[in-house]
Amino acid sequence: MKTSVIRSLLATAFAGALTLSAAPITPTFSTFGPLAEATFGGSGIPNHAVAITTYSNVTLGLTAHQRYFNPPVGNNGAGDFYAVKGADTYSTPPQPSYARWNFAFYALNMSGSHMYLDLLYDFDPGAGTDQSAHGRLSVLLPTVSKAEYAWQDSWNLGMAFLSMPTSGPGFLLIPPSGSFNPNIPGEYTFALVLRDKNNAEVARTAIRVNVLPDSGATAILLALSVAGLAGLRRRH
């Protein structure tokens, strides 16, 4: 594809990324369960509880999981995840700006056409944060022929690059206002928004991560994990 065409596509995509409607993000998906082909850019990252949306040979997936040996992340089987507040102390060296949990995303475009994708992420622990107040990573999602070429990774809200405006070939990152504090309990929402060549939203998948205080949280998370797995067994 010629450079001028790519620039034109990106200019259109990034202009559209700035016109998100005013509304909170709520859990949204076609199915909730295993996404066997997802590695989320690592090894051993759980892929059994994923909010999955499919559209015209495009697959979108979002999940949340514990970071290393931090407390487990539970879920209710319906797009709500539950994590424990606090900084990650298991990394070497410790990462005081990182949460004990990560969010992970997966996007596979085998439609035969390039698409635009926005990853929305939340620094505000308040409930019902408007999606226009979220950070946005807008990318041109190329069509690929094999599942191993999916765009996927596992990130932490405390990672410094999520707070810095950045642009480059094929992407634009606009961070939310403020900063992330892993020690504050609250509600954090995430979405993958798929747009066509006309910048119209055609599909999305979204999750909510509810961060709990320390007191009694681990027992709650374990109970939710068991309940979530039981729900998955019933649906499959």
WOPE-V65545 format. One line per field, one symbol per residue. burial: # if it has 24 or more other ideal C-beta (glycine too) atoms within 12 Angstrom, else .. A space follows every 10 residues. Layout:
BEGIN
burial=???
END
This chain:
BEGIN
burial=........## .###.##..# ...######. .##.#..### ....###### #####..### ########.# ########## ########.. ....#..### ########## #..####### #####...#. ########## ##.......# #########. .#.......# ######...# .#..###### ######..#. ########## ##....##.# #..##..##. .#....
END
